[in-house]
Amino acid sequence: MEGAPKAIVCRYIALDIHKHYSVVGGVNRDGEEILEACRVEHGDLERWCAKHLLSCDRVVIESTTNAWHVYDLLEPLVEKVLVANPIKVKQIACARVKTDKKDTLILARLLAANLVPTVWVPPVHVRELRQLISQRRKLVGMHTQVVNRMHSVSHRHHLGHPRGKRFEEKNMGWREKLEGMERFQLELDLETKKYLKGQIERITEELRRMSHEEPWAESMLYLMQIPGFGVVTGMTVLAAIGDIARFDTPKRLAGYSGLVPGVEQSGMKLRGKGITKEGRRELRWAMVEVAQRAVKADPHWKRLFSSLEGRMHRNQAIVAIARHLLTVVWSVLTRKTSYHHYSDERIAYKYYTWSWQLNEAQRKGLTRPQFVRYYLMKLGIGSKLQRVALDPKHPHRLASEAEMLALMPELKPPE
């Protein structure tokens, strides 16, 4: 009928993102190509999107290194943006002939058919923390490589050294025995090691500061009471999890970490395999690190580890402990409760270890006794506790609740 408004056709747009450009194409609800796939340089992407995309479009991109920048660009322009899991997309759509144009249209048709396997889109603060954690991990890897090179030089020449850290300046007298290029390379490695150590410490200091600030402090409150957790491992776990509400059971969280054993089935035969190693690598690393500390320092986890070690290899036992600890992580973050294996005094001591990792500025002016009392009050425990005396020779005083309420009236519980 003349004058009747045109029906809005929903378009399903896909972007195949590459390092310097993206290939964009689109289909209608029936999978017919209505936007011819074309290459758009990233320098022109913002202008192209503003000109060609409609507010009713639905867009899908694959999760790649630079996907989040593109996501932030698209999100205000269209009805919906989905981020596809690239591994699962490959499993669904197997094409014999692979081109950028075909990949883009396959992705668009999966979107039109509502078959896109998506990944969770982390908010900006989670992405920023993940980037910081990733940068620190890379620097630590580079530092390890440098130290290993220096160790190889020392072992190759059977060089003795004083007790203590071999590569501290006071213990470096053995380098005088080296000559020529080997001496020159060692000097370069020493300088590189010093620089990398400084960069790692800068990031660690930033993580310490962030651990006592929202939105992270609310969750660190629960993680730091668990055996084996420190600031770096705690922040790494929070960055990897993002939002604990995504996991309705601890099994789902364990699956996401890749700490669950794989299974191989053939007919009626079931064979166990090693852990799947799917999911976020840094979450696995952090939980294994926490497990190794917990079995050394905590009686409960030490007993469990000894029991497991009698039935399996030590590394398998550590992974099993890491998996158990991840269940504890899920429990305290989901239920917002204290760690049930610890007394109030033991939890207060854990908070003291947290306070020792932070300087006064990072504690926002709180003394250590005030810092510990602040988190005990946030957790709702330890009201009668006046000091921490796990080591009778070195007791630690706690600030009173009255002192903290005078300092922070917002800590008063609602009546």
LINSULNOR-V865502 format. One record per residue. N is the residue number from 1. RES is the residue in three letters. BURIAL is b if it has 16 or more other C-alpha atoms within 10 Angstrom, else e. D_LAST is the distance of its C-alpha to the last C-alpha in Angstrom with 2 decimals. Layout:
<<N;RES;BURIAL;D_LAST> <N;RES;BURIAL;D_LAST>>
This chain:
<<1;MET;e;65.26> <2;GLU;e;66.02> <3;GLY;e;63.05> <4;ALA;e;60.48> <5;PRO;e;57.81> <6;LYS;e;58.42> <7;ALA;e;56.21> <8;ILE;e;54.00> <9;VAL;e;55.11> <10;CYS;b;52.37> <11;ARG;b;53.69> <12;TYR;b;52.71> <13;ILE;b;53.22> <14;ALA;b;53.39> <15;LEU;b;53.62> <16;ASP;b;55.36> <17;ILE;b;54.17> <18;HIS;e;56.55> <19;LYS;e;56.57> <20;HIS;e;58.26> <21;TYR;b;58.29> <22;SER;b;56.87> <23;VAL;b;58.81> <24;VAL;b;57.38> <25;GLY;b;58.45> <26;GLY;b;57.26> <27;VAL;b;57.99> <28;ASN;b;57.28> <29;ARG;e;55.63> <30;ASP;e;58.90> <31;GLY;b;59.16> <32;GLU;e;62.02> <33;GLU;b;62.23> <34;ILE;e;61.50> <35;LEU;b;60.67> <36;GLU;e;63.34> <37;ALA;b;62.06> <38;CYS;e;62.62> <39;ARG;b;61.92> <40;VAL;b;59.65> <41;GLU;e;59.52> <42;HIS;b;56.02> <43;GLY;e;57.02> <44;ASP;e;57.64> <45;LEU;b;54.82> <46;GLU;e;52.41> <47;ARG;e;55.25> <48;TRP;e;56.47> <49;CYS;b;53.07> <50;ALA;e;52.53> <51;LYS;e;56.01> <52;HIS;e;56.24> <53;LEU;b;52.81> <54;LEU;e;51.37> <55;SER;e;47.79> <56;CYS;e;48.36> <57;ASP;b;49.63> <58;ARG;b;47.99> <59;VAL;b;48.65> <60;VAL;b;48.67> <61;ILE;b;49.21> <62;GLU;b;49.57> <63;SER;b;47.22> <64;THR;e;49.28> <65;THR;e;48.80> <66;ASN;e;48.87> <67;ALA;b;47.27> <68;TRP;b;43.95> <69;HIS;e;45.72> <70;VAL;b;47.55> <71;TYR;b;44.39> <72;ASP;e;42.68> <73;LEU;e;45.89> <74;LEU;b;46.16> <75;GLU;e;42.60> <76;PRO;e;42.50> <77;LEU;b;46.07> <78;VAL;b;46.02> <79;GLU;e;44.11> <80;LYS;e;43.16> <81;VAL;b;43.97> <82;LEU;b;44.10> <83;VAL;b;44.74> <84;ALA;b;47.09> <85;ASN;b;47.34> <86;PRO;b;50.93> <87;ILE;e;51.69> <88;LYS;e;50.82> <89;VAL;b;52.63> <90;LYS;e;55.76> <91;GLN;e;55.49> <92;ILE;e;55.34> <93;ALA;e;57.98> <94;CYS;e;61.02> <95;ALA;e;63.72> <96;ARG;e;67.16> <97;VAL;e;67.79> <98;LYS;e;65.03> <99;THR;e;64.88> <100;ASP;b;62.12> <101;LYS;b;62.92> <102;LYS;b;62.83> <103;ASP;b;59.53> <104;THR;b;57.96> <105;LEU;b;59.23> <106;ILE;b;58.23> <107;LEU;b;54.65> <108;ALA;b;54.72> <109;ARG;b;56.09> <110;LEU;b;53.43> <111;LEU;b;50.84> <112;ALA;b;52.67> <113;ALA;e;52.73> <114;ASN;e;49.01> <115;LEU;e;50.01> <116;VAL;b;48.58> <117;PRO;b;46.70> <118;THR;b;43.91> <119;VAL;e;41.80> <120;TRP;e;38.20> <121;VAL;b;38.09> <122;PRO;b;35.88> <123;PRO;e;34.12> <124;VAL;e;35.68> <125;HIS;e;33.39> <126;VAL;b;34.19> <127;ARG;b;37.88> <128;GLU;e;37.91> <129;LEU;b;36.41> <130;ARG;b;38.92> <131;GLN;e;41.74> <132;LEU;b;40.71> <133;ILE;b;40.51> <134;SER;e;43.87> <135;GLN;e;45.51> <136;ARG;b;44.46> <137;ARG;e;45.79> <138;LYS;e;49.11> <139;LEU;b;49.45> <140;VAL;b;48.81> <141;GLY;e;51.52> <142;MET;b;53.93> <143;HIS;b;53.22> <144;THR;e;53.97> <145;GLN;e;57.25> <146;VAL;b;58.35> <147;VAL;e;57.62> <148;ASN;e;59.49> <149;ARG;e;62.49> <150;MET;b;62.54> <151;HIS;e;62.32> <152;SER;e;65.27> <153;VAL;b;67.38> <154;SER;b;66.61> <155;HIS;e;67.46> <156;ARG;e;70.55> <157;HIS;e;72.09> <158;HIS;e;70.86> <159;LEU;e;69.34> <160;GLY;e;67.68> <161;HIS;e;64.71> <162;PRO;e;62.84> <163;ARG;e;59.76> <164;GLY;e;56.46> <165;LYS;e;55.72> <166;ARG;b;59.09> <167;PHE;b;58.58> <168;GLU;e;57.15> <169;GLU;e;59.65> <170;LYS;e;60.51> <171;ASN;e;61.44> <172;MET;e;63.53> <173;GLY;e;66.91> <174;TRP;e;68.20> <175;ARG;b;68.36> <176;GLU;e;71.40> <177;LYS;e;73.39> <178;LEU;e;72.87> <179;GLU;e;75.32> <180;GLY;e;75.90> <181;MET;e;73.71> <182;GLU;e;71.58> <183;ARG;e;70.64> <184;PHE;e;69.94> <185;GLN;e;67.66> <186;LEU;b;65.76> <187;GLU;e;65.16> <188;LEU;e;63.84> <189;ASP;b;61.50> <190;LEU;b;60.18> <191;GLU;e;59.40> <192;THR;b;57.79> <193;LYS;b;55.67> <194;LYS;e;54.45> <195;TYR;e;53.60> <196;LEU;b;51.75> <197;LYS;e;49.77> <198;GLY;e;48.68> <199;GLN;b;47.63> <200;ILE;b;45.65> <201;GLU;e;43.86> <202;ARG;e;43.01> <203;ILE;b;41.33> <204;THR;b;39.56> <205;GLU;b;38.21> <206;GLU;e;36.92> <207;LEU;b;35.20> <208;ARG;b;33.57> <209;ARG;b;32.29> <210;MET;b;31.00> <211;SER;b;29.22> <212;HIS;b;26.61> <213;GLU;e;26.25> <214;GLU;e;24.70> <215;PRO;e;25.40> <216;TRP;b;26.67> <217;ALA;b;24.21> <218;GLU;b;21.55> <219;SER;b;24.24> <220;MET;b;25.99> <221;LEU;b;22.87> <222;TYR;b;23.75> <223;LEU;b;27.53> <224;MET;b;28.03> <225;GLN;b;26.85> <226;ILE;b;29.73> <227;PRO;b;33.11> <228;GLY;b;35.70> <229;PHE;b;33.56> <230;GLY;b;34.15> <231;VAL;b;33.43> <232;VAL;b;36.53> <233;THR;b;36.21> <234;GLY;b;32.49> <235;MET;b;33.12> <236;THR;b;36.21> <237;VAL;b;34.37> <238;LEU;b;31.68> <239;ALA;b;34.50> <240;ALA;b;36.43> <241;ILE;b;33.60> <242;GLY;b;32.24> <243;ASP;e;29.67> <244;ILE;b;28.83> <245;ALA;e;28.13> <246;ARG;e;31.94> <247;PHE;b;32.47> <248;ASP;e;31.34> <249;THR;e;32.77> <250;PRO;b;33.58> <251;LYS;e;37.25> <252;ARG;e;37.12> <253;LEU;b;35.77> <254;ALA;b;38.50> <255;GLY;b;41.08> <256;TYR;b;39.97> <257;SER;b;40.44> <258;GLY;b;43.94> <259;LEU;b;43.33> <260;VAL;b;44.26> <261;PRO;e;47.86> <262;GLY;e;50.28> <263;VAL;e;52.40> <264;GLU;e;56.02> <265;GLN;e;57.42> <266;SER;e;61.09> <267;GLY;e;62.11> <268;MET;e;60.76> <269;LYS;e;60.17> <270;LEU;e;56.78> <271;ARG;e;56.76> <272;GLY;e;53.84> <273;LYS;e;53.90> <274;GLY;e;52.04> <275;ILE;b;48.65> <276;THR;e;48.72> <277;LYS;b;47.74> <278;GLU;e;46.52> <279;GLY;b;43.43> <280;ARG;e;42.29> <281;ARG;e;44.41> <282;GLU;b;41.98> <283;LEU;b;39.33> <284;ARG;b;41.98> <285;TRP;b;43.00> <286;ALA;b;39.51> <287;MET;b;38.71> <288;VAL;b;42.12> <289;GLU;b;41.52> <290;VAL;b;38.15> <291;ALA;b;39.91> <292;GLN;b;42.71> <293;ARG;b;40.38> <294;ALA;b;38.21> <295;VAL;b;41.29> <296;LYS;e;42.42> <297;ALA;e;39.24> <298;ASP;e;37.18> <299;PRO;e;38.61> <300;HIS;e;37.10> <301;TRP;b;38.57> <302;LYS;b;41.70> <303;ARG;e;42.41> <304;LEU;e;41.86> <305;PHE;b;44.11> <306;SER;e;46.82> <307;SER;e;46.78> <308;LEU;b;47.16> <309;GLU;e;49.79> <310;GLY;e;52.00> <311;ARG;e;52.24> <312;MET;e;52.37> <313;HIS;e;53.19> <314;ARG;e;50.89> <315;ASN;e;49.97> <316;GLN;e;49.11> <317;ALA;b;46.88> <318;ILE;b;45.01> <319;VAL;b;44.52> <320;ALA;b;43.23> <321;ILE;b;40.70> <322;ALA;b;39.69> <323;ARG;b;39.17> <324;HIS;b;37.00> <325;LEU;b;34.91> <326;LEU;b;34.52> <327;THR;b;33.02> <328;VAL;b;30.45> <329;VAL;b;29.81> <330;TRP;b;29.29> <331;SER;b;26.94> <332;VAL;b;24.55> <333;LEU;b;24.63> <334;THR;b;24.23> <335;ARG;e;21.61> <336;LYS;e;19.85> <337;THR;e;20.15> <338;SER;b;21.69> <339;TYR;b;25.44> <340;HIS;e;26.00> <341;HIS;e;29.30> <342;TYR;b;27.85> <343;SER;e;26.14> <344;ASP;b;23.31> <345;GLU;b;26.12> <346;ARG;b;28.30> <347;ILE;b;25.72> <348;ALA;b;25.19> <349;TYR;b;28.98> <350;LYS;b;29.11> <351;TYR;b;26.76> <352;TYR;b;29.14> <353;THR;b;32.03> <354;TRP;b;30.30> <355;SER;b;29.90> <356;TRP;e;33.59> <357;GLN;e;34.62> <358;LEU;b;32.99> <359;ASN;b;34.34> <360;GLU;e;32.37> <361;ALA;e;32.59> <362;GLN;b;31.38> <363;ARG;b;28.38> <364;LYS;e;27.74> <365;GLY;e;28.41> <366;LEU;b;26.15> <367;THR;e;28.00> <368;ARG;b;28.25> <369;PRO;b;26.01> <370;GLN;b;23.31> <371;PHE;b;23.96> <372;VAL;b;23.53> <373;ARG;b;20.30> <374;TYR;b;18.92> <375;TYR;b;19.72> <376;LEU;b;18.62> <377;MET;b;15.06> <378;LYS;e;15.39> <379;LEU;e;16.67> <380;GLY;e;14.02> <381;ILE;b;16.88> <382;GLY;b;18.96> <383;SER;e;16.59> <384;LYS;e;19.56> <385;LEU;b;22.19> <386;GLN;b;24.08> <387;ARG;b;27.07> <388;VAL;b;28.82> <389;ALA;e;32.15> <390;LEU;e;33.58> <391;ASP;e;36.71> <392;PRO;e;37.14> <393;LYS;e;39.59> <394;HIS;e;37.14> <395;PRO;e;33.60> <396;HIS;b;30.93> <397;ARG;b;28.41> <398;LEU;b;24.76> <399;ALA;b;22.75> <400;SER;b;19.97> <401;GLU;b;16.27> <402;ALA;e;16.48> <403;GLU;e;19.39> <404;MET;b;17.70> <405;LEU;e;14.64> <406;ALA;e;17.39> <407;LEU;e;19.26> <408;MET;e;16.63> <409;PRO;e;13.49> <410;GLU;e;12.53> <411;LEU;e;12.03> <412;LYS;e;8.75> <413;PRO;e;6.38> <414;PRO;e;3.79> <415;GLU;e;0.00>>
